[in-house]
């Protein structure tokens, strides 16, 4: 795992992992390469124009049939690289906790 200033631990891809970004309304799609991923987000290299990412919310399709996907929102763009955050079911950012912090929280609750 690599730590580069971002809060969540990242896993860097050793091989090209193709994914697609698709508009939540299905009107656009961009081919991408997954560069790294964590529980809370990912970094992708986008093929083609990035203007469609201004929609802020979209899907990252992890399979060619679209059966595995994550709801995402744009965090940043730098050239052809984009940082995305995974949106949780309740629409809020998920807090990243360590096992030790989770244990301390449950001990304090007693």
Secondary structure in CASP SS format (residue, H / E / C, confidence):
PFRMAT SS
TARGET T0000
AUTHOR 0000-0000-0000
METHOD secondary structure of the structure
MODEL  1
X C 1.00
X E 1.00
X C 1.00
X C 1.00
X C 1.00
X C 1.00
X C 1.00
X C 1.00
X C 1.00
X E 1.00
X E 1.00
X E 1.00
X E 1.00
X E 1.00
X E 1.00
X E 1.00
X E 1.00
X E 1.00
X E 1.00
X E 1.00
X E 1.00
X E 1.00
X E 1.00
X C 1.00
X C 1.00
X C 1.00
X C 1.00
X C 1.00
X E 1.00
X E 1.00
X E 1.00
X E 1.00
X E 1.00
X E 1.00
X E 1.00
X E 1.00
X E 1.00
X C 1.00
X C 1.00
X C 1.00
X E 1.00
X E 1.00
X E 1.00
X E 1.00
X E 1.00
X E 1.00
X C 1.00
X C 1.00
X C 1.00
X C 1.00
X H 1.00
X H 1.00
X H 1.00
X H 1.00
X H 1.00
X C 1.00
X E 1.00
X E 1.00
X E 1.00
X E 1.00
X E 1.00
X C 1.00
X C 1.00
X C 1.00
X C 1.00
X C 1.00
X C 1.00
X C 1.00
X E 1.00
X E 1.00
X E 1.00
X E 1.00
X E 1.00
X E 1.00
X E 1.00
X E 1.00
X E 1.00
X E 1.00
X C 1.00
X C 1.00
X E 1.00
X E 1.00
X E 1.00
X E 1.00
X E 1.00
X E 1.00
X C 1.00
X C 1.00
X C 1.00
X C 1.00
X C 1.00
X C 1.00
X C 1.00
X C 1.00
X C 1.00
X C 1.00
X C 1.00
X C 1.00
X H 1.00
X H 1.00
X H 1.00
X H 1.00
X H 1.00
X H 1.00
X H 1.00
X H 1.00
X H 1.00
X H 1.00
X H 1.00
X C 1.00
END
